[in-house]
């Protein structure tokens, strides 16, 4: 039998097929890498972020927001008035925030009133914390300087005999006790506590 007329061996065909597939695979990978390189060259360079120095602080520690008891210790069931006083250290104040903590088991909160007519007071009570925000009317152009000035009257009702402490908190969560002057500079004041007996 003539060997030239014999069909190619099956293993030979398999070998040729594998070589062809490898060649196609190499061609596809090279096309993919070329396109990927082109895409990267088309992306504009991102500038390196400029590192800025920290912003100057916009708060100073001055003045005080404190508590004062105006009347004798109350009896159970009687109202009790607590006064918030402020000292702005000669700064013209256009707004302030006060965080007042009280014992819910000893007191029932009744109201909070601004003692300065040009300021609008908004109290928010959450549990044993009263967050009071006051802002000066934009129509009032005269300076408002606090010098041991009574700014808020807070009224409670006594619930049980004993003693309980009221505290002006410097901060609670992201809230702060502070004043804001006419230049919108924040003033972080000294704060205080007061203990009141209930007869």
Buried (B, 14 or more C-beta within 10 A) or exposed (E): EEEEEEEEEEEEEEEEEEEEEEEEEEEEEEEEEEEEEEEEEEEEEEEEEEEEEEEEEEEBEBBBBBBEBEEEEBEEEEEBBBBBBBBBBEBBBBBBBBBBBBBBEBBBBEEBEBBBEBBEBEBEBEEBBBBBBBBBEEEEEEEBBBEEBBBBBBBBBBBEEEEBEBBBBBEEEEBBBBBBBEEEBBBBBBBBEBEBEBE
